[in-house]
Amino acid sequence: MVRKLFFVLAMTLMAHSLEAQVKRNEPVRDPNNKYLVWTGNVRKADINSSQKVDSVGLATTEVQKAQSFMERYFPFRSMCDWKPGMRFMVLPDKKDMVVRTFTDSLTQELVSSISLRYKVMVYTGIARDVLHDRVLFREEKTNKSYYYELPTKSFEDYCYTKRGVPTLAYLDEVDTAMVYLVGKQLETSFAQYNIDVSTTSYGYDKVPVNKGTAVVVKAVGVGNRSFPVKLIVEDKDGNQFYQNVAISRTNSGLSDEEFEDLDNKKHLFSESFRMLGDDVAVTSDEYNHYIGKAVVTLYSTIMLNKYGMEEDVPRLSEFTIKSIVAMGGSDYVTLTLEKGDKTFTKAVTFVRHSSLTDGLAIDRREDYFGSLFRMGSLDMEGVRATNMSYIRQGIVKPGFTEEEVLLALGEPDDHGTSSRGTAYTWIYKSMINRTQCTVFFNNTTRRVTSVK
């Protein structure tokens, strides 16, 4: 009796809370789950009269800038690269009600997907098995352990596919959107959006919206597995509507080809919205002299390919700089590089000591352009083919030219001179995958005499 009374009281308080939010025309959020949110008291008939943004002549660099923002804060996480601690919410589709995804690690029994609905699963790693490898999770509140048994024998055979783990919406992407997108100014790029008709079901209505309508992100919640970020926006008249969008596409379950389908394509952030304000400011001219120049990577790194997927790029890879677009509110830029018919992007900074990396990684200078790249190509003057085998290993030998040392070790951290002025030194203090060293040059020949 006491339990029933408590339940009734809790439901009454929740109803009053939701009602108060609606009266204030605020997005309605479940007080017990921050990820569940619905549109406020919209006036459906008024939406078409919303003010439009004057987007005539919108610069290409503005579009690139918005893409840079997304690439920086919403990187794609291939299942092969998942790290323990990544968070997901169980959001079963209709087909998931029949096919059970998770097994209770303790009882070894399959668990109904509906019983796990809205539960937060934390990824903990991989378990190898004779028949099929398992993807391990723990439920965040209870710490109960579950696993998803892969349809293939090994994890490696499965993780390179786009399918991922069924029912799971990537929550870290939703958390990031809550931090970086709420309050942002956007412009609608699609002609139809949605409004919620209930806070107790999946019901929604479609509403027409003029393309180019200026809106502000009012709230972010969880959408579904394929399109995990629910963006609730509001126009100048107080009308609210939403779109579930895929940004990073992590664990979306859809391939690149499937995202080209019109029903899915409209759920890409870039198809539904265009970012405005500081984050799409036109890039300054300070980087123009880099455009079209050749560069060489001084060590292996990870870049995003044209599909937005991470790809390992070997040391001493040659590229041509296609564009450099600054990111608003930071000293980072998005570097677009070309190599033959391939295109890559990389977030870097031209500031050696970046506030965004301080304290995050010791001796990690990959984000600094001067450490990662050397201007020029491998056949530049002063680089001899006979020394390339040493250069590729990061080894410096007596007789090396300055250009060969730069290719082998990158830019030095400091410089010095001998007491007699007959020699000068390049000092490397914080190397990546290499030992610290000092390179001695003859002041006359400008060749290496020794390395210590």
Backbone torsions as a table, in degrees:
resi	resn	phi	psi	omega
1	MET	NA	-44.3	179.8
2	VAL	-64.6	-40.7	179.9
3	ARG	-63.3	-41.2	-179.7
4	LYS	-65.2	-41.2	179.1
5	LEU	-63.7	-40.5	178.3
6	PHE	-63.5	-40.9	179.8
7	PHE	-63.2	-44.9	179.5
8	VAL	-62.2	-42.2	179.6
9	LEU	-63.8	-42.6	-179.9
10	ALA	-63.6	-43.2	179.5
11	MET	-65.7	-35.6	178.3
12	THR	-65.7	-44.1	178.7
13	LEU	-63.8	-40.0	178.8
14	MET	-63.3	-42.1	179.9
15	ALA	-62.9	-42.8	178.4
16	HIS	-63.5	-39.1	179.5
17	SER	-63.7	-45.6	179.6
18	LEU	-64.3	-39.7	-179.6
19	GLU	-64.1	-39.6	-179.8
20	ALA	-65.2	-38.4	178.6
21	GLN	-64.7	-40.1	179.9
22	VAL	-64.3	-41.0	-178.9
23	LYS	-63.5	-32.4	178.7
24	ARG	-83.1	1.7	-176.8
25	ASN	57.3	34.7	175.7
26	GLU	-97.2	153.2	171.9
27	PRO	-55.1	142.5	-175.9
28	VAL	-93.7	118.0	-177.4
29	ARG	-114.1	136.2	176.2
30	ASP	-63.0	120.4	-177.7
31	PRO	-65.0	-14.5	-178.7
32	ASN	-102.7	-4.9	-178.0
33	ASN	-151.6	105.8	-174.3
34	LYS	-65.1	-14.5	-177.1
35	TYR	-88.2	-10.0	-179.7
36	LEU	-100.7	115.7	-176.1
37	VAL	-144.8	146.9	-177.3
38	TRP	-130.8	158.6	177.9
39	THR	-65.3	151.5	-179.7
40	GLY	-79.3	-159.8	-174.7
41	ASN	-78.7	77.9	-176.0
42	VAL	-77.2	159.5	175.2
43	ARG	-111.6	93.1	-169.6
44	LYS	-53.6	-39.8	-174.0
45	ALA	-70.6	-20.2	-173.9
46	ASP	-88.3	-10.7	-169.2
47	ILE	-61.7	-38.0	-177.3
48	ASN	-66.9	-15.5	-178.3
49	SER	-91.2	5.8	-176.3
50	SER	-62.9	149.4	179.5
51	GLN	-66.2	138.6	178.6
52	LYS	-97.7	153.6	176.1
53	VAL	-87.2	139.3	176.1
54	ASP	-80.5	98.3	-176.1
55	SER	-105.8	15.9	179.7
56	VAL	-64.0	129.0	177.4
57	GLY	74.7	23.7	178.1
58	LEU	-57.6	123.0	-173.3
59	ALA	-66.6	146.4	177.1
60	THR	-60.2	-35.6	-179.2
61	THR	-64.7	-27.3	178.1
62	GLU	-67.9	-41.2	177.6
63	VAL	-64.8	-44.1	177.9
64	GLN	-61.0	-35.9	-178.6
65	LYS	-64.6	-43.1	177.7
66	ALA	-63.1	-40.2	177.2
67	GLN	-63.3	-37.8	179.5
68	SER	-63.1	-41.5	178.7
69	PHE	-59.5	-45.5	-178.7
70	MET	-67.2	-41.7	179.9
71	GLU	-63.8	-33.6	-178.6
72	ARG	-71.0	-45.9	-172.4
73	TYR	-99.0	-14.6	-177.7
74	PHE	-130.0	62.9	-179.0
75	PRO	-71.9	147.4	175.9
76	PHE	-70.9	133.5	178.5
77	ARG	-112.6	98.7	175.3
78	SER	-60.5	145.5	179.9
79	MET	-57.1	-30.1	178.3
80	CYS	-65.0	-22.3	-176.1
81	ASP	-107.7	10.4	178.8
82	TRP	-59.4	143.2	178.4
83	LYS	-116.3	143.3	176.1
84	PRO	-53.6	136.8	-178.3
85	GLY	107.8	-15.5	177.0
86	MET	-63.5	138.7	-171.7
87	ARG	-113.0	141.2	-179.9
88	PHE	-138.0	154.9	174.5
89	MET	-114.3	138.9	178.0
90	VAL	-78.8	114.7	179.2
91	LEU	-131.4	80.9	-175.0
92	PRO	-68.7	137.3	169.7
93	ASP	-82.7	178.9	-178.1
94	LYS	-58.0	-43.0	-178.2
95	LYS	-66.5	-24.9	-179.4
96	ASP	-75.1	-14.3	177.7
97	MET	-71.1	-25.6	-178.9
98	VAL	-93.9	-47.3	179.8
99	VAL	-89.1	116.2	-177.6
100	ARG	-82.6	130.8	-174.0
101	THR	-89.7	-43.8	-169.4
102	PHE	-106.8	150.3	175.3
103	THR	-116.9	135.8	175.8
104	ASP	-70.2	120.0	-175.7
105	SER	-63.8	-28.2	-177.1
106	LEU	-80.0	-47.7	-175.9
107	THR	-91.5	-15.5	-176.5
108	GLN	62.8	25.1	178.7
109	GLU	-107.6	142.0	175.5
110	LEU	-65.5	143.8	-175.5
111	VAL	-112.9	137.7	178.0
112	SER	-60.8	132.2	-179.1
113	SER	-62.9	-35.5	-177.8
114	ILE	-66.5	-29.2	178.9
115	SER	-71.9	-19.4	179.9
116	LEU	-101.7	2.8	-177.9
117	ARG	-55.1	132.0	-179.4
118	TYR	72.4	2.9	176.0
119	LYS	-74.8	145.0	178.1
120	VAL	-96.5	121.3	179.7
121	MET	-104.6	130.0	178.8
122	VAL	-104.8	123.3	-179.6
123	TYR	-69.2	132.3	-178.2
124	THR	-120.4	-10.1	177.1
125	GLY	140.9	-161.8	-176.7
126	ILE	-122.3	140.3	173.1
127	ALA	-116.5	126.7	179.2
128	ARG	-80.6	140.4	-179.5
129	ASP	-139.4	156.0	-178.1
130	VAL	-61.8	-40.8	-177.0
131	LEU	-91.1	-58.8	-178.6
132	HIS	-141.4	133.9	174.9
133	ASP	-65.6	159.7	-176.9
134	ARG	-124.8	142.8	174.7
135	VAL	-99.0	123.7	-170.0
136	LEU	-100.0	143.0	178.0
137	PHE	-141.2	160.6	167.1
138	ARG	-129.7	141.2	178.1
139	GLU	-75.7	128.9	-166.8
140	GLU	-60.4	-41.7	-174.4
141	LYS	-79.9	-41.8	-174.7
142	THR	-96.1	-14.8	-175.3
143	ASN	65.2	13.7	176.0
144	LYS	-67.9	144.4	-177.0
145	SER	-97.4	137.5	177.1
146	TYR	-134.6	164.3	172.8
147	TYR	-145.7	155.9	173.6
148	TYR	-110.8	118.3	179.9
149	GLU	-82.7	122.9	-175.8
150	LEU	-69.9	146.6	176.5
151	PRO	-73.3	-14.5	176.4
152	THR	-103.8	164.1	-178.3
153	LYS	-67.3	-48.1	-174.8
154	SER	-110.4	152.5	177.7
155	PHE	-61.8	-39.0	-177.6
156	GLU	-63.8	-33.5	178.5
157	ASP	-68.0	-24.9	-173.2
158	TYR	-100.3	-35.8	-166.8
159	CYS	-68.2	-22.2	-178.8
160	TYR	-79.8	-7.6	175.6
161	THR	-81.4	166.3	-180.0
162	LYS	-87.2	-2.2	-170.1
163	ARG	-70.8	-40.3	178.3
164	GLY	65.3	-152.8	-179.0
165	VAL	-102.5	123.3	-178.1
166	PRO	-58.5	154.1	174.9
167	THR	74.2	-14.4	-170.9
168	LEU	-92.5	123.4	172.6
169	ALA	-96.6	133.9	-174.6
170	TYR	-74.5	105.9	-173.9
171	LEU	-76.6	-30.0	-179.9
172	ASP	-60.0	-31.6	176.7
173	GLU	-68.2	-38.3	177.6
174	VAL	-66.6	-42.5	177.9
175	ASP	-60.3	-42.6	179.2
176	THR	-63.1	-41.3	179.1
177	ALA	-64.4	-35.6	177.8
178	MET	-61.8	-35.5	-177.9
179	VAL	-78.9	-45.4	-168.3
180	TYR	-101.7	-15.6	-175.7
181	LEU	-108.1	-25.5	179.0
182	VAL	-62.8	127.4	-178.0
183	GLY	91.5	-9.3	-179.9
184	LYS	-72.5	146.9	175.5
185	GLN	-89.0	127.7	179.3
186	LEU	-126.3	167.8	174.0
187	GLU	-126.9	132.1	-179.3
188	THR	-69.1	139.0	-179.8
189	SER	-118.4	1.9	-177.8
190	PHE	-124.7	162.8	-173.9
191	ALA	-97.6	-1.6	-176.1
192	GLN	-148.6	134.2	178.7
193	TYR	-132.4	-169.0	-173.6
194	ASN	-128.3	153.7	168.5
195	ILE	-129.1	145.4	178.5
196	ASP	-76.7	143.8	176.1
197	VAL	-109.5	-6.5	-178.8
198	SER	-158.8	151.5	175.8
199	THR	-100.3	7.5	-177.1
200	THR	-122.6	7.6	-179.6
201	SER	-151.5	-176.8	178.1
202	TYR	-88.9	7.3	-174.3
203	GLY	-63.4	138.6	177.1
204	TYR	-154.2	159.4	174.1
205	ASP	-114.7	149.0	174.4
206	LYS	-91.1	138.6	179.3
207	VAL	-129.7	140.3	177.1
208	PRO	-76.4	141.4	179.0
209	VAL	-137.5	133.9	178.2
210	ASN	-63.0	133.2	173.1
211	LYS	-62.2	140.8	-179.9
212	GLY	86.6	12.5	177.9
213	THR	-74.9	131.5	178.5
214	ALA	-77.6	128.7	-179.6
215	VAL	-138.4	164.1	175.7
216	VAL	-123.7	137.8	177.8
217	VAL	-71.5	115.5	-178.3
218	LYS	-90.5	-35.0	-177.7
219	ALA	-158.8	157.6	177.1
220	VAL	-128.9	135.1	175.8
221	GLY	-139.7	-168.1	179.0
222	VAL	-94.9	138.1	179.7
223	GLY	-98.8	-90.7	176.0
224	ASN	-147.3	-177.7	-175.0
225	ARG	-60.3	-49.5	-175.4
226	SER	-70.3	-36.2	-178.0
227	PHE	-128.0	80.2	-165.7
228	PRO	-73.7	-20.1	-173.9
229	VAL	-99.6	113.1	176.5
230	LYS	-93.0	112.2	-179.2
231	LEU	-101.1	115.0	174.1
232	ILE	-98.1	120.8	-176.7
233	VAL	-118.8	163.0	-178.5
234	GLU	-138.1	136.8	177.4
235	ASP	-90.1	-176.7	-174.9
236	LYS	-67.0	-21.0	-179.7
237	ASP	-91.0	3.5	179.1
238	GLY	87.9	5.4	177.3
239	ASN	-75.4	132.1	179.3
240	GLN	-113.3	141.2	173.5
241	PHE	-152.7	170.3	-174.6
242	TYR	-141.3	165.9	170.7
243	GLN	-144.6	134.4	170.7
244	ASN	-83.7	125.4	-174.9
245	VAL	-126.9	151.8	169.9
246	ALA	-101.3	128.9	178.8
247	ILE	-110.9	-65.2	179.8
248	SER	-81.8	-23.1	-176.7
249	ARG	72.1	11.0	179.3
250	THR	-61.5	124.5	179.1
251	ASN	57.2	25.4	-178.0
252	SER	-67.1	-25.7	-177.9
253	GLY	83.8	0.3	-179.2
254	LEU	-113.0	142.5	177.1
255	SER	-83.6	169.5	177.6
256	ASP	-59.6	-38.3	-179.9
257	GLU	-65.4	-38.8	179.8
258	GLU	-67.0	-29.4	177.7
259	PHE	-72.5	-12.9	176.1
260	GLU	-80.3	-16.2	175.7
261	ASP	-64.0	137.1	-173.4
262	LEU	-58.4	-38.5	-179.6
263	ASP	-65.7	-30.4	178.6
264	ASN	-90.3	-35.6	-175.6
265	LYS	-60.3	-34.7	-179.0
266	LYS	-66.0	-15.4	179.6
267	HIS	-92.5	2.1	170.8
268	LEU	-75.7	139.9	-179.5
269	PHE	-55.5	-42.4	-176.4
270	SER	-67.7	-19.7	178.6
271	GLU	-89.2	-28.3	-177.1
272	SER	-92.9	-31.6	-173.9
273	PHE	-140.1	156.9	170.9
274	ARG	-126.2	131.9	-177.0
275	MET	-79.4	139.0	179.2
276	LEU	-118.5	-179.1	174.5
277	GLY	82.4	-152.2	-173.6
278	ASP	-60.3	-29.3	-173.5
279	ASP	-76.8	-6.7	176.6
280	VAL	-125.4	27.7	178.1
281	ALA	-64.4	144.5	-178.9
282	VAL	-64.6	136.1	-178.8
283	THR	-64.7	141.8	177.3
284	SER	-73.5	171.3	-176.4
285	ASP	-85.5	4.0	-171.9
286	GLU	-66.6	-19.0	-178.8
287	TYR	-103.5	2.4	-173.9
288	ASN	-59.4	-32.8	-176.6
289	HIS	-71.7	-9.9	176.5
290	TYR	-86.1	-23.6	-173.7
291	ILE	-62.7	131.3	179.5
292	GLY	86.2	-4.5	-178.4
293	LYS	-84.7	152.1	178.1
294	ALA	-86.9	143.0	176.0
295	VAL	-138.1	158.3	178.9
296	VAL	-127.6	135.0	176.7
297	THR	-74.3	134.3	-178.0
298	LEU	-90.7	-9.9	171.0
299	TYR	-159.6	166.5	-177.7
300	SER	-66.4	146.1	-177.8
301	THR	-151.9	174.5	177.9
302	ILE	-111.4	130.9	175.9
303	MET	-127.4	166.8	174.9
304	LEU	-95.8	129.8	176.7
305	ASN	-82.1	-175.4	-173.9
306	LYS	-67.9	-14.3	177.1
307	TYR	-93.0	2.1	-179.8
308	GLY	80.9	12.8	-179.9
309	MET	-99.9	146.9	179.3
310	GLU	-70.7	140.0	-179.6
311	GLU	-142.1	135.4	177.9
312	ASP	-73.7	128.9	178.6
313	VAL	-113.3	121.6	-176.3
314	PRO	-67.2	160.6	172.9
315	ARG	-62.7	146.8	179.7
316	LEU	62.5	35.2	171.6
317	SER	-86.0	138.5	-177.5
318	GLU	-99.0	136.0	179.4
319	PHE	-138.1	166.4	168.6
320	THR	-117.2	132.5	-179.5
321	ILE	-75.1	121.0	-179.4
322	LYS	-92.5	-43.2	179.5
323	SER	-158.7	158.4	175.0
324	ILE	-135.1	118.0	-176.7
325	VAL	-120.9	124.7	-178.0
326	ALA	-73.6	150.5	176.0
327	MET	-102.3	131.9	-179.0
328	GLY	-64.1	139.7	175.1
329	GLY	77.7	11.5	178.0
330	SER	-153.1	173.9	177.4
331	ASP	-98.7	20.1	178.2
332	TYR	-92.6	153.8	174.5
333	VAL	-132.7	159.7	171.9
334	THR	-102.3	119.7	-178.4
335	LEU	-95.9	123.3	175.1
336	THR	-104.8	124.8	-173.4
337	LEU	-122.4	146.5	177.9
338	GLU	-120.0	142.3	174.9
339	LYS	-142.6	100.1	-174.0
340	GLY	65.3	-124.3	178.3
341	ASP	-96.7	10.9	-179.8
342	LYS	-101.9	146.0	178.1
343	THR	-126.7	136.2	179.4
344	PHE	-131.5	155.5	172.1
345	THR	-127.7	150.4	-179.1
346	LYS	-148.9	130.7	175.9
347	ALA	-83.9	120.2	-179.1
348	VAL	-137.5	168.8	174.1
349	THR	-127.2	147.2	175.7
350	PHE	-94.4	3.0	177.1
351	VAL	-98.7	122.0	-173.9
352	ARG	-60.0	-44.3	179.9
353	HIS	-106.7	97.1	-176.9
354	SER	-91.8	134.0	178.5
355	SER	-64.9	-22.6	-179.5
356	LEU	-76.9	-18.7	-178.7
357	THR	-110.5	-12.6	-179.7
358	ASP	-57.6	127.9	175.8
359	GLY	82.1	-10.0	-178.1
360	LEU	-87.9	-33.1	-179.3
361	ALA	-153.1	125.0	-178.7
362	ILE	-79.4	132.4	177.6
363	ASP	59.9	22.3	178.0
364	ARG	-101.0	108.0	-174.6
365	ARG	-113.3	17.4	-175.7
366	GLU	-60.0	-31.1	-177.6
367	ASP	-73.5	-16.9	-176.9
368	TYR	-85.3	121.8	-176.3
369	PHE	-54.8	-44.6	-176.9
370	GLY	-65.3	-22.6	177.9
371	SER	-88.1	-37.3	-175.8
372	LEU	-80.6	-32.3	-173.5
373	PHE	-122.4	150.8	169.4
374	ARG	-120.1	126.0	178.1
375	MET	-64.7	137.7	179.8
376	GLY	110.9	-175.6	-179.6
377	SER	-118.9	175.6	-177.5
378	LEU	-70.4	-20.3	178.8
379	ASP	-98.7	24.4	179.5
380	MET	-67.0	159.8	179.7
381	GLU	-61.3	134.3	179.0
382	GLY	96.5	-2.5	177.8
383	VAL	-112.5	117.5	-175.9
384	ARG	-100.1	138.4	-178.0
385	ALA	-58.8	-31.8	-177.5
386	THR	-67.1	-19.0	-179.1
387	ASN	-100.6	-0.9	-174.4
388	MET	-63.5	-33.7	179.9
389	SER	-62.8	-39.0	176.6
390	TYR	-70.1	-42.0	-178.3
391	ILE	-60.2	-42.3	-179.6
392	ARG	-63.8	-25.7	178.3
393	GLN	-90.5	-2.8	-178.4
394	GLY	75.2	28.7	-178.6
395	ILE	-106.7	134.8	177.4
396	VAL	-111.3	133.2	-178.9
397	LYS	-119.0	154.2	173.5
398	PRO	-54.8	139.4	-178.3
399	GLY	97.8	-10.4	178.5
400	PHE	-64.1	144.0	173.2
401	THR	-82.9	170.1	177.4
402	GLU	-60.0	-41.6	-179.1
403	GLU	-62.9	-37.5	179.5
404	GLU	-69.4	-36.5	176.7
405	VAL	-66.6	-41.8	179.2
406	LEU	-61.7	-39.1	177.8
407	LEU	-69.8	-35.3	-177.3
408	ALA	-76.8	-40.6	-172.1
409	LEU	-120.7	-14.8	-177.4
410	GLY	87.0	-170.5	-179.4
411	GLU	-68.8	136.7	178.4
412	PRO	-72.0	155.8	177.0
413	ASP	-80.5	-25.8	-177.2
414	ASP	-156.0	165.8	178.7
415	HIS	-128.2	155.3	177.7
416	GLY	-150.6	170.6	177.4
417	THR	-135.0	155.2	178.1
418	SER	-77.0	161.4	-177.7
419	SER	-63.8	-30.6	-179.6
420	ARG	-89.8	-8.2	178.6
421	GLY	77.8	13.5	-179.6
422	THR	-91.9	-9.8	-177.7
423	ALA	-142.9	159.9	173.0
424	TYR	-136.8	159.1	-173.1
425	THR	-127.9	150.9	168.5
426	TRP	-113.5	126.9	-173.6
427	ILE	-111.0	126.0	178.5
428	TYR	-111.1	112.9	-175.5
429	LYS	-99.6	-38.2	-172.5
430	SER	-128.5	81.1	-176.7
431	MET	-86.8	154.0	173.7
432	ILE	-102.0	117.5	-179.3
433	ASN	62.3	18.7	177.2
434	ARG	-139.3	159.4	179.1
435	THR	-81.1	157.4	175.8
436	GLN	-68.9	145.9	-178.4
437	CYS	-159.5	165.6	173.8
438	THR	-124.6	128.0	-179.1
439	VAL	-104.5	125.6	-178.6
440	PHE	-100.9	130.5	178.9
441	PHE	-115.2	146.8	170.3
442	ASN	-76.8	130.8	-174.1
443	ASN	-67.1	-24.6	-177.6
444	THR	-88.7	-51.3	-176.5
445	THR	-83.0	-19.6	-176.6
446	ARG	57.2	37.2	174.9
447	ARG	-117.4	156.5	-179.4
448	VAL	-69.4	133.1	175.2
449	THR	-102.5	-34.0	178.9
450	SER	-164.0	164.7	178.0
451	VAL	-132.8	128.6	179.7
452	LYS	-126.5	NA	NA
